[in-house]
Amino acid sequence: MFFILSKILAFLLKPLNWLVILAVFSLLTKNQRRRKRSIKAMIIILLVFSNPWLINQLARAWETGSRAPAEITTPYDAGILLGGYVNFNAATPPGLLNFHQAGNRFTSTLMLYRSGKIRRILLSGGAGRLMGKVPPESGAVRDFLLQCGVPDSAIIVENTSRNTWENALYSKQKVDSLGLVGKRCLLITSAWHMRRARACFAKAGLPCDGFGTDFYTETKNGNLLDWLEPDWRAFQKWDSLIKEWLGWLAYRLRGYV
């Protein structure tokens, strides 16, 4: 039930969905006063949620896990890669995977393995959809890693988790079953997701160091006009951060963090 409610709330809390609902309401209502209020609300939402400066400040305050690969001088026994970066809707040919905006999770993990910063890769993530049928993500990524030349002996698959708490819980079970208790693990996920992820893993009894990827925080390199121009990508960032803040609150109430 918690999984279903989280998916429904994630849909309802997207600013772009608010715009659609208000637009439909303004077209259908016969009350001129309500129509004007709806249009005003749409304008306010557009101005606030398309502003790149505002979302950048919020992302800067929230994101954690900033770390340069060169800072890792002693290899980790395992890098735990959290799922949520493969786009199974893309019509890709067999043997390829299509990554979306969180794809840096994968590329950073592969880089860390190739450079000797992590000895093994633990893929954590199953099929986290409420509707629709897709294969478990970790299994598909394992096959892709094999094509990239990563040996099967260096890949550990956890493909039953559907959310961050289950990532932590089932990864802990996998680590225990393989006798890796006490080994050093590096948690790899998006910087905006790292705060909740690390707290979940610590609560599950598997404390990890963090390695953040695909940061939302940006610098405009002196071009202040870029902070004023409305940006559609700001909506995407708001979607992720609102979902993350809601997830943190829900997890806190349930004792997951």
N, C-alpha and C positions, 0 to 999 in steps of 0.2 A: 504493500500500500504506500509506503514511504517513497519508493521508487516511482510509482505512478504519479503521486502528488507533486513530486519534484519536477517531473517532465511537464505537467500541466501548468504549474506556476512559472516555469521557465518560458513557456509560450506567452503567458499573459503579461509578463513583465518586460517584454521587448518594446522599446519606444516606437519602432517602426510599425508594430501591430497597433499601438495606440493611435497612430496617424490614420491607419486604414479604418479603424473602428469609428473614429471621429468623422472621417470623410464620408463614410457610408451613412452615419447618423445625420450629418448636415444635409445630405441629399434626400433622405427619407422623411425627416421631420417637416411638419407644416407650420411649426411655431417659429416665426421669424426671430424671436429673441433667443431661442435655443440654437438656431442656426448660426447667428452671429457669435454666440459664445463658443460654439464648436470651432468656428473658423479662427477665432482669436486663440483658442487653445492649441490649434494646429500650428499657428504661426509661432507661438511661444515654444512649443516642443521642437519645432524645426530650428529655431534660433539657439536654443539651449543645447540640444543633443547633437547638433552638427558643428558646434564650436570646437576646434581642435585644441585650443589652449586649455579650456576647462577640463576636458577628459585627460589631457596630458598631465595636469597637476594631480589629478586623482590617481592616475596610474603610477606616477612617480612615488606617491605616498604609500601605495599598496604593494607594489611589486617587490619581491625579494629574490635572492639566489644569484645575484650578479657576481660572477666569478670568471676570471680568465683561465683558460686551460693551462697556461704556464705556471699558475699558482699550485697546480697539483704536482707535487714532486714525488709522492709515494703512491703507486698505483692502488686503486680500490679493487677489492676482490670481486665486486659486482656493481654494475650500473643498472639501476631499476628504471626502465623507461615506461612511463605511464601512457596509456592509449588515448585515443581521441584526436588523431591527426590524419587518418585515412578517409578519403572521400569515396565511399563505395557506390555512390550514385553516378560517378563519372564513367563514361563508356570507354574505358581503357582496354587495350588489347591484352590477351593472356600473357602473364609474365611481368606485367608492370603494375605499379600502384600509383594512384593519384593522391597527392597530399594537399590538404588545405592550409589555412593560415597558421596552424600549429605544427606544420611539417618540420620546423627547425628542431623539434624534439628528436625526430629520427636522425636528421643529418648530424646534429651535435653528438648524439650517441655513437653513431658510426665513426665520426672523427675521433672521439675519445677512445674508442676501442682501437682504431688503427694507429693512434699515436701512443698506445700503451698506457693510457691513463686509467683504464678499467680492463680487468682480465676477462670478465664474462658479462653478458647482457641478459638481464631478466626482463622479458616482455610481459607487461601486466595490462590486461584489457580484453574483455570478451565482446559480446554484442550488447551494447547499451541502449538500444532503441526501444521505445514504447510500442511502436507499430512498424511494420515492414520487416523483412527477413534479410539479414546480411550475415556473412560468415564471421566467426570470432576473429577480432582484429589481430590478436597476437599470433594466431596461426598463419594468417596471410603475410604478416610482416616477417615471420620466421622464414617462410619460403623465399621472400624477397632478399633477406639477409644472406641466405645461402647462395643466391645468384650473385650477390655482391662479394662473394669470396670469404664470408665469415664461416668458420667451421661449425658444424652442428654441436660439437663438444663445448663450444663457447656460448651457446644459446640456451636459455632456460625459458620455458613458456608457461605462463599462467593465463588461461583463456576463459575463465568463468566470471570474473568480476564485471560489474555493470556501473559502478560509481567509484568515487575516490575512497570511501571507507572500505569497500570490498577490495579495491586495489591493495590497500594496506593489510587487511585481514588475510587475504589469500596469498599475498606475497610473503607474509610472515610464515604461513603454513608451508609454503614451498621452500623457503630458506631453511626452516627447521627440518623438513623431510630430507633435504640434501646435506644436512650436517654442516651448514654454513653459519651456525649460531656463533656470534662473537666476531664474525668477519666484518670488515669495513665495506659499507654500501654507500653508493652515491645515487641520490634521487634526482632524476632528470624529468623535468616537466616545464610548462610555460611559467614565466616569472610571475604572471598575475594569478597563477594557480598554486604556486609554491607554498604560500603561507598556510593554506588549508591542508595541502598534501603532506607537508612535513609534520604538522600537528597530528594528522591521522596516523601516520606511520609511527610516531612516538607513542601515541595512545595504544596502538596495537602491539607495542613491544618491539618495534624494529626501528630505532632511531637512525636517521641517515643524515649525511651532509647533503646540501642542496646544490644543484647546478641549473640555474634558470636559463630559459631559451625564449625565443620570439617575444621580445620585450615590446610593450606598447608605448613605453616612454620614449619620446623622440626629442631631438634637438634640431632647430631650424637653421642653425649655422648663421645666425645674424639676420636672417630674412624675417623680420617681424610681421610683414604682411601675410605670411603663411599662417599665422595664428588667428588672423581675422577672417580669412576666406572659409566659408562653410565647406565641410569635407564629409563625404558620404561614409568614409572609413570610421569616422567618429561614432556613427550609429553602431557599427560592428563592435567597436571597443566597449561601448556602453552595454551592449547585449551581454558580452562576456563578463564584465565587471559586476553588473547587477546580478547576474546568475551566480557569480562567485560570492558576492556579499550575502545573498540569500542562502547559499549553500553553507557558508561559514556560520550564519545564525542558526540554521536548522541543525547543523552538526553539533553546535554548542549546546542547544537545547536537548539533544538526544545523547549527549555525553561522548560524542565521537572525537572531539578535540578538547 
